[in-house]
Amino acid sequence: MGELAKLPNLGPVIEEQLIQVGITTYEQLKETGSKQAWLKIKAIDSSACIHRLLAMEGAIRGIKKTQLPEETKAELREFYHAAKQ
């Protein structure tokens, strides 16, 4: 298990996908942001879901995705639905 899988919400599968899209450190994930990181993963895995997006935002903030503020969750859901079209 690498550095990314040690972050909240992230396990070996998301870590591997992040590495595949060129994000190998927490600093790179934070700089890229959850939305852009999710879009990169979506490009290689069409099954990338809203939970992956929320998980990465939580990882960046150092909290469980369930602890994200409601307004953040709503913003990410809106982004997710717009990106799926």
Residue frames relative to the residue before (quaternion, step in Angstrom):
aa qw qx qy qz dx dy dz
M 1.0000 0.0000 0.0000 0.0000 0.00 0.00 0.00
G 0.2947 -0.7911 0.5172 0.1404 3.54 -0.79 1.04
E 0.7925 -0.3268 0.2443 0.4533 3.53 -1.37 -0.19
L 0.6899 0.5007 -0.2965 0.4306 3.60 0.84 -0.94
A 0.6626 0.5182 -0.3115 0.4421 3.60 0.97 -0.81
K 0.6079 0.5509 -0.3556 0.4479 3.59 1.23 -0.24
L 0.5472 0.6080 -0.3967 0.4167 3.58 1.27 -0.24
P 0.6204 -0.5338 0.3967 0.4157 3.61 -1.15 0.48
N 0.8382 0.2355 -0.1974 0.4505 3.57 -1.13 0.79
L 0.7016 0.4685 -0.2794 0.4586 3.61 1.11 -0.45
G 0.1038 -0.7781 0.6182 0.0405 3.51 -0.94 0.94
P 0.7804 -0.3661 0.2310 0.4511 3.56 -1.28 -0.14
V 0.6301 0.5431 -0.3534 0.4279 3.63 1.01 -0.65
I 0.6916 0.4402 -0.2862 0.4959 3.59 0.81 -0.94
E 0.6044 0.5508 -0.3614 0.4480 3.58 1.00 -0.72
E 0.6653 0.5026 -0.3045 0.4604 3.59 0.86 -0.94
Q 0.6571 0.5010 -0.3140 0.4677 3.59 0.96 -0.81
L 0.6343 0.5194 -0.3328 0.4660 3.59 0.97 -0.77
I 0.6404 0.5149 -0.3203 0.4714 3.57 0.97 -0.83
Q 0.6400 0.5407 -0.3222 0.4406 3.59 0.97 -0.85
V 0.7389 0.3763 -0.2271 0.5108 3.59 1.07 -0.67
G 0.6530 -0.5859 0.2864 0.3850 3.58 1.25 0.42
I 0.5751 0.5420 -0.3957 0.4679 3.59 1.23 0.33
T 0.0068 0.8575 -0.5103 0.0655 3.55 -0.27 1.27
T 0.7644 0.2851 -0.1731 0.5518 3.60 1.23 -0.22
Y 0.6502 -0.4914 0.4030 0.4163 3.55 -1.30 0.32
E 0.6402 0.5419 -0.3298 0.4333 3.58 0.94 -0.89
Q 0.6583 0.4942 -0.3079 0.4772 3.58 0.98 -0.82
L 0.6357 0.5210 -0.3273 0.4661 3.59 0.99 -0.79
K 0.6611 0.5031 -0.3034 0.4667 3.59 0.90 -0.92
E 0.6720 0.4977 -0.2931 0.4634 3.58 0.91 -0.92
T 0.6695 0.4913 -0.2908 0.4752 3.59 1.00 -0.84
G 0.3115 -0.7524 0.5127 0.2721 3.56 0.97 -0.88
S 0.6201 -0.5923 0.3695 0.3579 3.54 -1.13 0.65
K 0.6456 0.5387 -0.3347 0.4254 3.61 0.96 -0.79
Q 0.7066 0.4442 -0.2720 0.4791 3.57 0.80 -0.97
A 0.6159 0.5332 -0.3458 0.4656 3.60 1.05 -0.73
W 0.6524 0.5096 -0.3115 0.4665 3.59 0.98 -0.86
L 0.6396 0.5205 -0.3306 0.4589 3.61 0.96 -0.81
K 0.6354 0.5197 -0.3262 0.4689 3.58 1.03 -0.77
I 0.6620 0.4854 -0.3050 0.4829 3.59 0.95 -0.85
K 0.6250 0.5495 -0.3358 0.4413 3.59 0.97 -0.85
A 0.6213 0.5591 -0.3343 0.4354 3.59 1.09 -0.69
I 0.7551 0.3381 -0.2050 0.5229 3.61 1.13 -0.56
D 0.7756 0.1853 -0.1053 0.5942 3.59 1.28 -0.30
S 0.2734 -0.8089 0.4996 0.1459 3.58 -0.14 1.27
S 0.6274 0.5441 -0.3462 0.4365 3.62 1.20 -0.25
A 0.3553 0.7459 -0.4972 0.2648 3.62 1.26 0.07
C 0.1553 -0.8397 0.5199 0.0228 3.56 -0.55 1.21
I 0.7278 -0.4193 0.3274 0.4328 3.52 -1.38 0.10
H 0.6212 0.5602 -0.3473 0.4238 3.59 1.04 -0.70
R 0.6218 0.5297 -0.3377 0.4677 3.58 1.07 -0.68
L 0.6420 0.5209 -0.3109 0.4689 3.56 1.02 -0.84
L 0.6724 0.4821 -0.2875 0.4825 3.58 0.89 -0.92
A 0.6252 0.5508 -0.3310 0.4430 3.58 1.02 -0.81
M 0.6855 0.4775 -0.2930 0.4650 3.58 0.90 -0.88
E 0.6237 0.5173 -0.3468 0.4722 3.61 1.01 -0.72
G 0.6491 0.5058 -0.3153 0.4728 3.58 0.97 -0.81
A 0.6362 0.5319 -0.3255 0.4543 3.58 0.99 -0.83
I 0.6383 0.5213 -0.3251 0.4639 3.58 0.97 -0.83
R 0.7293 0.4171 -0.2270 0.4926 3.58 0.99 -0.85
G 0.4563 -0.7102 0.4327 0.3164 3.59 1.26 -0.20
I 0.6357 0.5006 -0.3326 0.4844 3.57 1.19 0.57
K 0.5967 -0.5266 0.4439 0.4119 3.57 -1.28 0.25
K 0.5938 -0.6014 0.3901 0.3655 3.57 -1.04 0.72
T 0.6141 0.5565 -0.3492 0.4374 3.60 1.11 -0.57
Q 0.6714 0.4963 -0.2901 0.4677 3.60 1.23 -0.40
L 0.4178 0.6947 -0.4837 0.3299 3.59 1.24 0.05
P 0.5463 -0.6055 0.4530 0.3602 3.59 -1.04 0.70
E 0.6158 -0.5843 0.3862 0.3609 3.58 -1.08 0.74
E 0.6532 0.5164 -0.3290 0.4454 3.60 0.97 -0.77
T 0.6211 0.5223 -0.3339 0.4796 3.58 1.11 -0.64
K 0.6399 0.5160 -0.3214 0.4701 3.58 0.95 -0.87
A 0.6570 0.5121 -0.3106 0.4578 3.59 0.93 -0.89
E 0.6493 0.5145 -0.3096 0.4668 3.59 0.97 -0.86
L 0.6792 0.4823 -0.2907 0.4707 3.58 0.94 -0.86
R 0.6167 0.5312 -0.3440 0.4682 3.60 1.06 -0.70
E 0.6392 0.5225 -0.3167 0.4670 3.57 0.99 -0.88
F 0.6465 0.5141 -0.3049 0.4741 3.57 0.95 -0.91
Y 0.6484 0.5338 -0.3083 0.4468 3.58 0.92 -0.96
H 0.6960 0.4717 -0.2810 0.4627 3.58 0.82 -0.98
A 0.6370 0.5136 -0.3245 0.4745 3.60 1.05 -0.72
A 0.6819 0.4946 -0.2859 0.4568 3.60 0.98 -0.83
K 0.6321 0.5512 -0.3296 0.4335 3.60 1.15 -0.53
Q 0.6327 0.5661 -0.3338 0.4096 3.60 1.15 -0.51
